[in-house]
Amino acid sequence: METSTPREPGALVPAIVDTTVWIDFFRDSKSEQTDLLERIIRRGEAALGDVILSEVLQGIDSDKEFRSVKRHFSNFPIYLMIGRRNAIQSAANYRKLRSKGITVRKTVDCWIATFCIERGFPLLHNDRDFDPFEEHLELRVLRQFPYSVG
């Protein structure tokens, strides 16, 4: 279910799950993040963005697995992450971090982090590239469930 509309005040805030966690999850790699993902999936509190959906699907080799994962993701809210506002704010965030001597390696991570910061979503990830967004730009990171964000 795709959504580009803002969340309603007081509505449940799902956690955005980054590509790094989905990949580990589908590979059956056990980690703190995949354990958290399993818990939030059971509670219906996992979501992803369109760019995350694209990243995960791009990495799949077999047509059969591609169809299966695509079908699996149809059960989750999928937020449209890129638009004019987020593109501009992502660039501003990139520049803020660069002014502190931090270079964001992947534009897509800047888009994801900025979307979460601007919309108030916690992010579940396993990628050190998000650490500067948490440290300097107030990205909320899901660390345990029920929600405890850093």
N, C-alpha and C positions, 0 to 999 in steps of 0.2 A: 504494500500500500504506500504509494508515494504521497508526500506531503510537502508543501512549500509554505503553508500557512503558519503563522506564529502560534505558539502554544497558548491555550487559555489560562488565565490566572488561576492558580490552585490546582491545575491539572497535574497528573502524574508526570514526573520528569524521567523519561527513560535514560539509560546510559548509552552513549554512542560507543560502539565497539570498533576499534581500529582494525585495519587489515592484518596487522601483526598477530593479533589474538585470534582472529578467524582462521588464519593459516595454521596456527598451532592447533586449534580446535579440530579442524578437518584432517589434520595429520595425526590426531590422537596423541599429541605431545602434551603431557601433563605439566601444568605450571600453576602458580597462584592465580594468574589471570584467566586461564581456561577453567579453573575451578569456580572463579567468580562468574565467568560467562555462563556456565551451566546453571548456576543459581539464579541469575537474572533472567535467563531464558525461561526457566520453569515458572517464574513469577510474571512473565510477560513484560519485562522491563528492559529488554535489549532492543537497540535500534542501530541503524547505520545510515551513512550518507551515500548519495549517488556515486561519489568518487571512490568510496570504499568498496561499494558493490562492483564497480568497474575494475578496480585493482585486483580484487579477489578472483573475479571471473577471468581476467586476463591471464592469471597464473595457472589455469587448469588446462591440462593436456588433452584429456579424452572428451569426446562429445557427450558420452553417457554421463560422466561426472559433471560436466558443464550444465547439462539439463537438470541433474539432480540438485546441484547447489543453487541454481537459479530458482528452482521450485521451492527449495528450503527457504530462501530469502524472501519469497512472496509472503511469508508469515510474519514478517517484521515491518515496522514502520521504516520507510526509507526517505530521508530528508534530502531535499535539493540544497546542496551546499554552496554552489557557485551562482553568483548573480552579481550585479553591479556593486551593490553595497559590500558584500563579502570580499569581492575582488579588491576593492579599494582599501578596505580595512586590513586585509591580509598583507597588502603591500606596505601599509603603514606599520603593521606589526613587524614585518620583515626588516624594515628600516630601523625601527626601535631596537630590535635585537642586534642588528649590524652595528649600530652606534655604540653598543656595549661590547663590541668585538666578537659577537656570536654570529656565525653564518649558518643559516638554515639550509640544509643540504637538499631538501626536496620541497618544491612548491606545493605539492599536494598536502604535505604535513602542515604547512602554513595555512592552507585553506581549511583543513579539518580542525586544527587548533582554534583558529579565528572563529569558525562557525560555533564551536562549543563555548568559547568565551562570550561571544555576543549573544547567544541564545540561552545561556545558562545550563547547558548540558554537561554532566560529568563525562569524562572520557576514560574508557578502559583500554589500556595500551600496553605494549611490551616493546617500547622503542625509545631509546635515550634522546632521540631528536625532539621529543615533546618536553623534555625537562626544562629547557629555557623558557618555554611558554608558561609552565607552571611557576617557575621561580620568579620571572620578571613581569608576566602579563596576566597572572591570576587564573590560569587554566585550572579547572577543578578536575582532579584525577581520582577515579574510583580505585580505592585500595582494599576495601572490605565490604561485606554485605551483612546486614542492611547498610545502606550508603554511609560510608565514611570517606570523605574526599579531602585531598590535600590541596 
